[in-house]
Amino acid sequence: MKVRARPLSRLIRASGDVLPLAASLPFFWLWYSRYLRIDFNELGRHYDAATQTVHTDAAFVWCLPALGCLLIALVNLVRTARRRASR
């Protein structure tokens, strides 16, 4: 007789897959809004005349935590798939 997992334990196991994906979304948004959306000159700077600020291309670092959280989520998904396949 096989024992079925309770809904709460399923939710806890699923959160290991979903939480890193949800954590990577704000970092991808910051990377897009602070780096990908802006056209930089050859010196790696962009002057915004409306707000009178200078943006540098150092904002690429927002991709590092985004990719890190995404990597954690992918590892968790692979481990979950291997566990289910071995049953």
NORBEL-V436749 format. One record per residue. PSI is psi in degrees with one decimal (none if undefined). Layout:
psi:PSI
psi:PSI
//
This chain:
psi:127.8
psi:133.7
psi:129.1
psi:146.2
psi:143.7
psi:155.7
psi:-35.8
psi:-40.2
psi:-33.4
psi:-40.7
psi:-40.6
psi:-42.0
psi:-38.7
psi:-28.8
psi:-25.7
psi:-24.4
psi:-35.1
psi:-38.0
psi:-44.8
psi:-33.9
psi:-42.9
psi:-33.5
psi:-28.6
psi:-23.4
psi:-47.6
psi:-34.3
psi:-38.2
psi:-38.2
psi:-43.7
psi:-41.0
psi:-43.9
psi:-48.6
psi:-29.2
psi:-14.5
psi:-53.6
psi:-29.4
psi:-17.5
psi:137.7
psi:115.2
psi:152.8
psi:-173.5
psi:-16.4
psi:-2.4
psi:28.6
psi:155.9
psi:124.7
psi:123.5
psi:107.9
psi:-29.6
psi:-43.0
psi:-3.8
psi:50.4
psi:155.1
psi:123.9
psi:137.0
psi:165.3
psi:13.7
psi:-4.0
psi:1.8
psi:-17.7
psi:-16.4
psi:-17.3
psi:-22.9
psi:-51.6
psi:-30.7
psi:-45.8
psi:-33.7
psi:-46.4
psi:-37.2
psi:-39.0
psi:-41.7
psi:-43.2
psi:-41.6
psi:-40.3
psi:-43.3
psi:-40.1
psi:-39.5
psi:-42.4
psi:-41.0
psi:-42.0
psi:-38.7
psi:-39.6
psi:-43.2
psi:-33.4
psi:-26.8
psi:-8.8
psi:none
//
